[in-house]
């Protein structure tokens, strides 16, 4: 992919994922095909989350007084908040914020709901739209001002240990979720100067997009007792004493779908993992005057056969050349195209084309057809996954030379280096290299020195060009 940015833009429009021509910058329409991909992605996400949390839905508007309560938090978001100031012609008594995220909407309610240790842990999530007046260059799905698919989970616990465990649990859920989509990731503990406003620490998932820039695709924050103190969320422990709760939150966004599209796609278009593809098998009848009815009847029969195993199947019976249909579905990334013409029918066979390798496979129209097709779909899941992880490994480099780092990053790599962990030192590195430190990737046991010179290195950190 020569120019990822152009590819991403063109493909989004060509296959109807989003339309960015809406007259507000940073806000787009989810078009039907994109909406379907989003729907199946959310189904998987909900399946994972419902095991851990309960889904809720909070109001979009937050009173200014609540938003302003947590100093660190409000400082982090003050330049990004959209305000509602009028109701009709009248100025509102109190300005209302469009949620940039929902801590300050949820936690005043948590303070009402949480009374005693038996109310804990409390684990709620919601999937909503949030608004951030982003000043950096906006791009559909990647950096938007209306995040349409913001999944935020918010938990409260009786102990610090439990909150730390919850962070690990969310990370496990994210790993499983990204694995399902074949999206590779790097996990870092964000540096102090880049953690979520109000958090004790932030664990972040980044993926390397085809242009070598990293995209933060998910975050899990340990909030400690900061918000509990601000919003007075206390519980009575078993001994009858009042204590503040320990909190965590975890977020994902539209970026997951950007990664899904960007990481698997190729020059010919999308390559969707079967689990999220709107159609998993597209049947293309090859019709001639003679034998037309028989071919159509067989296509219907095959559709029913596949649907009985919960596969998503369509028959492209548009009155256009089969070649054009092939082109369209290749672009859309349907995992399997199945063609069937009168001659195939006579020979009792069909040809399927798998989208990942573009390999054509002859299959008998026999009792094994369904299982053969399912095997191909499963193999495709695995190949897309392996391919994406291999690409990531190719772009992961280690360096112990500050001068070499910018060059490696310009070539599309993420660079690992030894670091002492000191904030001042980290910011100096960012200045010298002129890229962002993603955070701590690994703790170091062996003796090593920080890339800047004398200090002992405690960590391997990552640095990259970021979205
Ligand atoms: N309240 C916490 C967790 S729910 C929170 O807001 N965390 S966040 O600020 O890190 O956002 C969660 C995730 O949303 C990020 O990891 C990132 O993947 C995504 N995100 C943030 N801003 C944008 C944006 N402007 N466009 C698309 N996705 C975004």
Boltz pocket constraint, residues with backbone or C-beta under 6 A from the ligand:
constraints:
  - pocket:
      binder: B
      contacts: [[A, 100], [A, 101], [A, 102], [A, 103], [A, 132], [A, 134], [A, 141], [A, 142], [A, 143], [A, 144], [A, 145], [A, 147], [A, 151], [A, 152], [A, 153], [A, 196], [A, 216], [A, 217], [A, 218], [A, 219], [A, 221], [A, 249], [A, 250], [A, 251], [A, 252], [A, 253], [A, 254], [A, 255]]
      max_distance: 6.0
